[in-house]
Amino acid sequence: MTIQGIHRYVNVYPAAIKAVSSGRAIVKPYVTHIFLLGRILEGFETHIRRIGNSMKIQMAV
C-alpha cells in the first residue's frame, strides 16, 4: 500500500475543520460509510469496488 499526501492546499485543513465543527459545512449526507481503523482494508476495498454505492468513506479512530 502506498499512502501519498498533497501539498497543494496550504492552511485549508484548519478552516475546513472549523467549518465542519461549527455546522457551517454540512458533510454528513456525503459520508456513505464509516469504518473503524481496525477495518481500514475493508474500507479501502469498499471504496475501490464501489460496494454499496460508496461515495465518501470515513475512517474513525
C-alpha positions as CSV (number, residue, x, y, z in Angstrom):
1,M,0.0,0.0,0.0
2,T,1.3,3.5,-0.8
3,I,0.0,6.5,1.0
4,Q,0.6,9.8,-0.7
5,G,-0.2,13.3,0.6
6,I,-0.6,16.5,-1.2
7,H,0.9,20.0,-0.6
8,R,-1.5,22.0,-2.7
9,Y,-4.0,23.3,-0.2
10,V,-1.9,25.2,2.3
11,N,-3.7,26.1,5.5
12,V,-7.0,24.7,4.3
13,Y,-7.5,22.0,6.8
14,P,-7.9,24.2,9.9
15,A,-10.5,26.3,8.2
16,A,-12.3,23.2,6.9
17,I,-12.3,21.5,10.4
18,K,-13.7,24.7,11.9
19,A,-16.4,24.9,9.3
20,V,-17.5,21.3,9.9
21,S,-17.2,21.5,13.7
22,S,-19.4,24.7,13.8
23,G,-22.0,23.2,11.5
24,R,-21.5,25.8,8.7
25,A,-20.3,23.0,6.4
26,I,-22.8,20.1,6.2
27,V,-20.9,16.9,5.2
28,K,-23.0,14.1,6.7
29,P,-25.0,13.4,3.6
30,Y,-21.8,12.8,1.7
31,V,-20.3,10.2,4.1
32,T,-21.7,6.9,2.9
33,H,-19.6,4.5,5.0
34,I,-17.7,4.7,8.3
35,F,-15.1,2.2,9.3
36,L,-13.1,1.8,12.4
37,L,-9.3,2.0,11.9
38,G,-9.1,-1.8,12.5
39,R,-11.2,-2.3,9.4
40,I,-9.2,0.1,7.2
41,L,-8.6,-2.6,4.5
42,E,-12.3,-3.2,4.2
43,G,-12.8,0.5,3.9
44,F,-10.4,0.8,1.0
45,E,-11.9,-2.3,-0.6
46,T,-15.4,-0.8,-0.3
47,H,-14.2,2.4,-2.0
48,I,-12.2,0.7,-4.8
49,R,-15.0,-1.7,-5.7
50,R,-17.8,0.9,-5.1
51,I,-19.5,-1.6,-2.8
52,G,-22.9,-0.2,-1.5
53,N,-22.7,2.7,-3.9
54,S,-19.9,4.2,-1.8
55,M,-19.1,7.9,-2.3
56,K,-17.1,9.1,0.8
57,I,-15.7,6.7,3.3
58,Q,-14.6,7.9,6.7
59,M,-12.1,6.2,8.9
60,A,-12.9,6.6,12.6
61,V,-10.1,6.4,15.2
